[in-house]
Amino acid sequence: MSPAGPRSRALLERAAAVIPGGVSSPVRAFRAVGGDPFFVAEASGAYVTDVDGRRYVDYVQSWGASILGHAHADVVAAVQAAAGRGTTFGAPTEGEVRLAEAVVAAVPGCDMVRLVSSGTEAAMTAVRVARGATGRHRVVTFAGCYHGHSDALLAAGGSGVATLGLSGSAGVPPSAVADTIVAPYNVVPALDERVACVLVEPVAANMGLVPPAPGFLEGLRRACDEAGALLVFDEVITGFRLGRGGAASRFGVRPDLWCFGKVVGGGLPLAAVGGREDLMEQLAPVGPVYQAGTLSGNPLATAAGLAVLERLDDALYAGIERRVAELADGLRSLAAAAGVPLQVPVEGTLLGVFFGERAVADYDGAKAAAALGRYPAYFSAMAAGGVSLAPSPYEILFVSAAHGDDEVAATLEAAEQALAGLPSVREVGAAG
Ligand SMILES: *Cc1c(COP(=O)(O)O)cnc(C)c1O
């Protein structure tokens, strides 16, 4: 069953004539869950309303960009006020300084940041800085992690083994990924003096939620130090979501470079690459590593980011963690009652679900869970029950500060119905 009503379907038909697949980013097309996407008319707090007037409790929240919930009044006011002063100048503004100061103050060890417009640019720039600073070429990434869609980072991993130079997309030539090694997540890879950097999501959140195994991040830090390689945390999801200091503070492991995005932009196109001063000063105009952007540090985006960062305190994170725990507990007991094997990993404010018997520690595990094929039916049933989940089994749930008791109760009510409609473990076993 598709969540798309008649107006959404009409818009999709128009869109598909002028936009490939009718969408500006592929996962929005709902191909992974079947059916067609709804088109959004407006959103407020925990809710999103589509053009057919259907209202959902929203766990997409712009893929985690909206931690305060949609259209928070203070953020809207900040953006409106900034727009009145001009939307872009091609010259520096105080807003950039203030946002950079806020990030540096929140993240110990992150001395400087360069503002960019997307997480893709942040990761691409971090790799360029690492290569420039070390004079080395190789980049180690992990299967199932996502670092945006720059050529060198669209590399494919093998099954459970480190692989070198396999393209992850048509249009990415072997030469572009010749120096990209993809290793299994949660295993510290062997590094040598050819490695410029290890790039990792410190909590993997683009293959469902896969927290780091005990010792994994510490092991990466040690291996990098021994090999003279740099450690880069891609905190585009975890930054300012797992607390103000992100994953680096939560796990007490300090990388050399960071990528920020999503929350830091307050729902506008803004991201950042940050790190140690000596590394960040490799960037032009101080150093030899080139990087630039017409709309970088955009005044609307810095205003939105600042308005959000000002509101992120311990109480806010504790509140989201409490909702996440309530949802996780509820989902686990509903699944047990329905006889549906379900894993509900939690890391602080982050929440995921995997259908299956076993906890997931890497991409092979995530793929095995997705291959059971239960997610599309669950997704559709949740949509029918008024809950908007990510249209892919490889995404997590984003709980915002606007999700309260009513939203948790409505979600668990929908989940009870959705899980009851799925084949129980006994039926699946009987079917082979
Ligand atoms: C979303 C994401 C990116 C890419 O950010 P865009 O703004 O979509 O380019 C990079 N890394 C991680 C971990 C992400 O979740």
The ligand as a MOL file (V3000), in Angstrom:
LIG
                    3D

  0  0  0     0  0            999 V3000
M  V30 BEGIN CTAB
M  V30 COUNTS 15 15 0 0 0
M  V30 BEGIN ATOM
M  V30 1 C 23.7820 12.6710 5.2280 0
M  V30 2 C 25.1970 12.2420 5.3810 0
M  V30 3 C 26.2330 12.7370 4.5690 0
M  V30 4 C 25.9690 13.5760 3.3570 0
M  V30 5 O 25.4070 14.8090 3.6650 0
M  V30 6 P 24.6080 15.6110 2.5090 0
M  V30 7 O 24.2990 16.9070 3.1620 0
M  V30 8 O 23.4320 14.7860 2.1590 0
M  V30 9 O 25.5580 15.7430 1.3620 0
M  V30 10 C 27.5280 12.4150 4.8880 0
M  V30 11 N 27.8080 11.6280 5.9300 0
M  V30 12 C 26.8500 11.1110 6.7270 0
M  V30 13 C 27.2250 10.2590 7.8880 0
M  V30 14 C 25.5140 11.3850 6.4650 0
M  V30 15 O 24.5530 10.8300 7.2160 0
M  V30 END ATOM
M  V30 BEGIN BOND
M  V30 1 1 1 2
M  V30 2 1 2 3
M  V30 3 2 2 14
M  V30 4 1 3 4
M  V30 5 2 3 10
M  V30 6 1 4 5
M  V30 7 1 5 6
M  V30 8 2 6 7
M  V30 9 1 6 8
M  V30 10 1 6 9
M  V30 11 1 10 11
M  V30 12 2 11 12
M  V30 13 1 12 13
M  V30 14 1 12 14
M  V30 15 1 14 15
M  V30 END BOND
M  V30 END CTAB
M  END
